Each structure stands twice: as structure tokens, then as C-alpha cells.
């Protein structure tokens, strides 16, 4: 059972592992300074904990999250939520981020962070991604299965040797342990893994079932092992990268440059300092190839979702649209893409967390269908209001938020979510969730 769980854990690690995940813990470690441990704990809680729970749960619910959300909230809400989610993990954020990460690590050290080199690189990058996505084959999947373990091993070597050789303790920007914990938790949203878990759970389920299971009981036990194994893999990776960033010295002029992403700078420069030009070039090449397989795969997955959900247009039309959007977004630069994505993720993540919590609770306790819908919809509305107050700096909204638990830290929505769940326990029209399936 442990062996099977370990192998499935490796499979899922490969599905979710991407170069974009590497830049956030490295930068967080650098900015955390003396408050590294609470910062990385917060990052692991959201970047790993929520993502793994979401994934494992998704592999054990009948029909995936779309079916669960349709039953517990509303079919139209399910479609709207999943559409926003696919756009986030697709053309607007994840796809251009893979291109931006590839450029920052693989090309920018040679050409600089100019707009013209980025434009030329992204044009070539997306042209090849488009050609693959138009005629998807198992070749890219097989290449990805070879590249991902190689890339992961390279990063592990970089982490181990880097932590042995770098000894600078950065002052950091986080004044208290609590602020570091909060920052780390919110930064974990940037991995996008919990959102990807919602959409990829059916793909993961079909892959997992090839291992064969004798009973539902065995499946649930093995998936528990899978969750633990995958969590250990990702947590170790994030802690190691965070520690590397925490010990890495960065010049003031680099920190002041808005076009330089700190995470990619740490990876690229540490590779150069430890292994010379060959190490930097090899890391860059591996990053580009690994990101490229992810980009092509995401264009395919998102296009297939839209064909199934909105069949008015053909698959090729969606590939054209999403490739062009990804290309256009990538030219804003990696830091701008991340900055734009933050408000959207701070709306989508609370919705996802509440949906997962309700699904789990409803497996064991009868909950009101109306109450569950209220919990999710109110979370959606008030997380949106909370983000609007933060982004637009609306003092009246921010003042009201601070009156509630976590309101001054970006977690006002939790109060609304708890209220909604309490209502679902008290209101009538209760239903019991289906038992876990295999």
C-alpha cells in the first residue's frame, strides 16, 4: 500500500510541478529575513496544504467538483466559477507566467530584461506551443515525464549545495512573526495549485485508477498516503528554496529594478555562482523546456474545457484565442503578470477553500442546500468587496473589515464563510453528501 501510494504521489508531483512554483518560495525566503520560519509555514499551509486536500478530495468525489458545486450551490454558479478558474490557470495568469519565468531564467541573463528580447522570445515560444496545441499528441506528455524528474533533481542539487555555500542572513521586510505568517499564506495562493487541483482532479483520477484497487477502503487508505507523500515532496522543495533565498545576497540596484523578478534572479544567479556559466545555461534550458510542456498542455486543457462548456466555437478557435491572450499577457513582464493576478486569486482561493470545506463536512453531516449556497455566494461577494477595498484603498471598507477577526490581515471572508456554514447547519432542506467514490 505504501509503495503504491508513493508511486502515485510521484505521479501527482509531476502533474503539478512547474518552474513557476519555484520563484515564489525563493523570493519569500529572501524577503522574510529573521521571520523565515513563520513565513514559510504560511506558504506551505496554503501552497501545499490546501492544494493537496483539494486534489485528494477531488479524486474521491463522484463527477468531480463541477458536479458537487452544481448540487450544493447552483449549476450556473459552477460553470461561472470553473470558467474563471480555467482562465486563471490558463491564458491570463499561468500560461503567460510560464513564458515569463522561461524568459527571466533562460534568456534575460544574456539579453537583459528589455521589451524587445521578451517580445521576440515569447513570439517564438508561443508559436511552437500553438503548433503543439493544434495537434496534441502523447509526445509532449512523454517529454514532460522525462524533463520533470530531471528538472526536479537539478533544483534539489541547487538547493542542497546552495544552502551549504550561502550564509548571508537577509534583514527582510517582515517586522513580526504574525505578519510573516499572513504574508506567506497569501503568497501561497500564487502557486495556483489549489485551483489547478479543482480542474485536474478528473485527469488525476483516471491516471490513478490505472494502478488498480481491490476496494473503496483500499483506495481511500492509499489516497491518504498519496496526500502525505505529495505534501512532503512539495513542502521539502518549498522550504529548501525558501532557505536558499533567505541566505542569498541581492544588490540594491537589482531590488530597485521593477523589471527583475527576485525569485528568478535568485535561481539564475545562485546557479551561476555555484556551477558557473554551464550551470546557468543548463538551468535556463531546462526551465524553458519544462515550462514549454506546461504551456502547451494548459492551452490544450483550457481549450477542451471551453469546447465542452461553450461548444459554439471549435477547438482550434479556442486554441487561437488562448494562445494570443497568453502571448499578449506575457509581454507585460513577469512581475506585472503576478501583480495583476493577486486580486483575482484572493477572490478565487477563498471560494475554493469554502467549497472544499463544505464538501468534506457534508460527507459526514447533513447540511441545508440553501445554507451551502449562501455560504459560497456570500464568500464570493465579500471576498470581492475585501479585495476591492484593498486594491482601491477604500478607507470605509477597510475600517469595517478591521472590526472582525482577521479583517486587518485579508481574512475577513472567513467570518462570512463561518456564518454561512452555521446557517447551513440550522436551516431546513438538508441533504447528505454522497459517500466517497472510486
N, C-alpha and C positions, 0 to 999 in steps of 0.2 A: 504493500500500500504506500509506504514512504517513497519507494523507488518510483512508482507511477506518479505520485504527487510531485516529486522532484522534477521528473521529465516534463510534466505538464506545466509546472512553474517556469521552467526554462523556455518552453514554447510561448507562454504568455509574456514573459520578459522580452522575448524577441519581437512580439507583436507591438508592444508599447515603447520599446527602446528607440530613441531617436536623438539626433545630435542636439535638437532644440532643448531637450531636457537637461543638457549638460551645463548650459550657460547660466541658469538661474541660481543653483546652489553655489556655484563658484563666486558669483557676484555677491550673493547674500553673505557668504563667509567673509568676504573682504569688508563689506560694509558693517558687519556685526561687531567686529573688534572683540573686546573683552566679553561681550554678551553673545558669544558664538553659540553656546550650548542651548540656551532657550530659543534662539533664532532658528537653529537647525531642527530643534524639536518641533516647533510650529510648522516648519516646512514639511517635515516628514508626516506630521499628523494629517495635513491636507493633501500634500502631493502624493503620499503613499497610502495612508490610512483610508481616506475617503475613496480614492481611486480603486483600491483593491476590494473594499467592501462592495462598491458599486458593481465591479466586474463579476465577482463571485456570485453576488445576488442575481445578477442578470443572467448568469448561466443556469440558474435554478428556478427561474420563473417561466411559466408557460407563455409562449408568444413574445417574450422579451418585454422591454419597457413600454413599447407602444401599446401593447395590449393592456398592461397594468394601468397605465395612465388613462387610457380610454375608459376603463371600467371605473376607476376610482375618482377621476376628475371629469373628463369630457373628451370625446374623440377629436373635436376641433382643437381643443387645447393641446392634446397630444401631438397633432400634426404641426401646430404653430411652434410649440416648444422644440420638437425634433428638427424642424426646418431651421430655426435659429441656431440650434446646436450644430447641425451639419454645416451651416455657413461659417460658424466659428471654427470648427476643426478642419474646415476646407479652405475656400478661396480667400476669406477675409483675414484670417489670422495664421493658422497652422501652415498652410501651403506657402504663403509669402515668407513666413518665418524660417522655413527650411531653406529657402533660397537665400534669405538674408544671412543666416548662420553660415551657409556654404561660402558665401562671398567674404564674410568677415574673417573666417578662419583660413580659407583656402586661397583667396585672391588678394584681399586688401593688404596683407603684409608685403606684397610685391608692388601692387599698383597704387596703394593708398586708398582712402575712403571716398574718392571722387565720385560724382554722379555719373560721369561718362563710363568709367570702368564697370560700375554697377549695372548700368543700362545694357552694355554690351554682354556682360556675363549673364544677366537674367534673361536676355533675349535668346541666347543660345541654350541656356538651361531649360527654359520653358518650351522652346521649340522641340527639343528631344523628349521632354515629358509629355508634350501633346502627341507626338508620334507614337509613343508607347501607349498612352491612354486611349487613343483611337482604336488600336488593335491590341487590347490587353492579352497577354499570354502568361504562361507559367514561368517564362524565362526570368522576368523581373523578380518574381516571388522566390525563385531558386537562388538568384544572385543575392537577394536580400538575406536569405538564410545563411549564406556564406559570409557576406560582409558584416552582418550584425555581430556574430561572435568575435570576428577579427577586430572590429572596431571597439567592442566592449573590452576585449583583452588589452588593446592598446591603451585605453583610458585607465584601466586598472594599473598597468605598469606606470603610467604617468602619475597617477595618484600616489602609489607606494613610493616611488623614487622621489617625487616632488616633496612629499611630506617628510622624507628623510633628509632632504637637502636644504629646504627653505625654512628659515627660523624667525622671520620678522613677524612680530605681533602688531597688527594694524590697530590704530586707535578706534576706528569705527565711527559710526554715526548714530548708534542706538544708545540712548542715555540710560535706560533701565532694562532689567530683565523682562518685565511685563511688556514693554513696547517692542522689544526684540521678538518675543513670543508671538505677539499680534502681527508684526511685520512678516515674520517667517510664515505664519499661517496664510496670510493673504498672498504672499509671493508664491506659495504652493499652488495657487489657482493657475498660475502661468504655465504649469506643465501641461494643462488641458487633458490630463489622463482620465479624470473622473468623467468628463464629458465624452471623451473617446470611448470609455467603457460602456456608456449607455448605448452608443451606436454600434460598437464592435462585439457586443456580448453574443449575438446570434452567430457571428462568424467564429468567435472563440468556442462556442458550444459545439458547432459542427466539427471543429478541429479536435476538441477534447474527446468527443464520442468515438473517434477512431481508435482510442486506446482500449475501449471495451470495458463494461462494468457488469458485475453479476447481479446487482440490486441497487435500489434507490439509496439504501442505507450506506452501501459501499461508496456510491457516487458522492454523497454528502460528506462522508468522512474524508475522502480523497480531496474534495474541493476545499475542505478546511485546511488540509496540509498544503494544498496549492497556494491558498491565500497567505499562509505563513511563509512559505518558501519565496514567493514573489515579493512579499513585503521586505523580507531580509535582503534580497538582491538589491532592490531599489534603495532601501534605507542605507545600506552599506555604501552604495555608489554616491548617494547624495551627501552623506556625512564625510566621505573621503574627499569629494570635490569641494565641499564647503570648507574643510580643513585646509585644503590646498590654497583656496582663495584667501583664507584667514591669515596665511603666512606669506603671501606674495606681495611684494612691494610694487606700487604703481606710481610713476611720476605725476606731478601735479598738472602738467600740461595735457597729459592723457585724460586725467579725470575731468578736466575742464572742457574737453572736446565733445560736443554733443553728438557727433557722428560715430564715436567709438563706443562699442558695447563692452562693458567691463568684463563680462563673462567670457566672451570670445577672445578678448585681449589676454586674459589670464591663461586660457588654454593654449593659445598660439605662442605667447612669449615663454611660458614655462616649458613648453615642448622644445623651443629653440634653445633656451638656456641649459636644458638637461641633455639634449641629444643633438644639438647643432642644426645646421640648415636641413640636413636629411630628415631629421625628426619632425621639423616644422612642415616640410613639404609632404611627408608621408601622412601626417595628421590632417593636413589640408585636403589631400587627395581622398583619404578615407571619409572625411566629413562630407565632401561633395558627393561621393558615390552613395553613401548611406542616406543622405538627405534626398538625393535624387530618386531613389527607390521609394522613399516615403511620399515624396511629392506626386509621382506618377500613380502610386497606389491610392492616395487620397482623392485625386481627380477622378479616378475610376469609381471609388466607393460613393463619393458625393453625387456624381452624375447618375449612378444606378439608383440611388435613393430618390432623386428628383424625377427620373423616368417613371419609377414605380408610383410615386406620390402625385406627381403632376404630369401625366402622360401626354399632355398637349404637344410637347416638343419631343423630338427624337434624342437618343443618347448622344449622337455626335454634336447636336446643337448645344447641349449642356456642357459637353467637354470643351467646345469652343468658348462658351461664356466663362466657365470657371478658370480655364487656362489664362484668358485675357485679364480677368479680375486679379488672379494671383500674380501675374506679371506686373500689372499696374501697381498693386499694393506693395510688391517687393521693392519697387523703385522709390518708395518713401524712406527706405532705410530701416534697419533692424530696430533701432531704438524707437522710432516713430510708430512702427507696427505694434510694438509691445505697449507703448503708451496709449495707443488707440484701443487696444484690446482690453485693458484693465477694467474700464467701467462696464463693458459688456459681460466680462467674466464675473464681476462682482454682482451681477444680476442672475446669470445662469447658474452659478455654483450654489447659492442658497436654494434655488428651486430644486436643483438636483439632490441636495442634501435632504431636504424635506420629503421629496418623493421617495427616496431610498428609506428614510426613517419610517414613513407611513406604510410602505410595502412590508417591511420587516415586522412592524408592530401588528399589522392586520393579519399576518400569518398566525398569530397567537391570540389576538383579541379582536372581538367584533367591533367594528368602527362604523360610524354613520357615513354613508356615501356623501351626503350633503356637507357634513363636517370635514371630510377629507378634501373635498373640492374647495371649501372655504379656506382651509389651511394652505393649500398650494397656491390658490389665486391671490390670497392676501399677502403671502410671502412674495409673490411675483410683483404685486403692486408696491408694497412698502420697501422691498429691496431696490426697486426702481426709484422711488422717492428718495431713499437714503443715498443712492449713488448720485442722483441729480443735485441733492444738497451739497454733496462733497465736491463734485466737479464744478458746479456753477457757484459754489461758495455762498449759498443762500443761508444767511445767518439765522433766520426764523426757523428753518427746518433743522439746522444743526443744533440749535438751542433746545428744541423739543426732544431731539434724539438723545441728548446727554442726560435727560431725566430718567432714562431707562437703563437697565443692566446691559452693559456692553455698547451702549449707544454712542459713546465717545471714541469707540475703537473700530467702528464699522460693522458691528454685530447687532444693531437694533432689530433687524429682521428676525432674530432668534426669539424675541419676545412675542412677535406676531405668530411665528410658527408654533410656539408652545401653546398660545391661546387657541389657535386653530385645532391643534391635536386634542386639547382638553374638550373643545366643543364636539369633536368627533366621538369622544367617549361619552358625552352626555346626551347628544341629540338622538332622535329615533332613526328610522330607516337604516339600521345597522346591517352590515354584511360581513362575512368572514372571507378572508383571502384564501385562494386555492393553496393546497399544500405544495411543497417544493416538488418540482418535476425534474426528470432527467431526459 
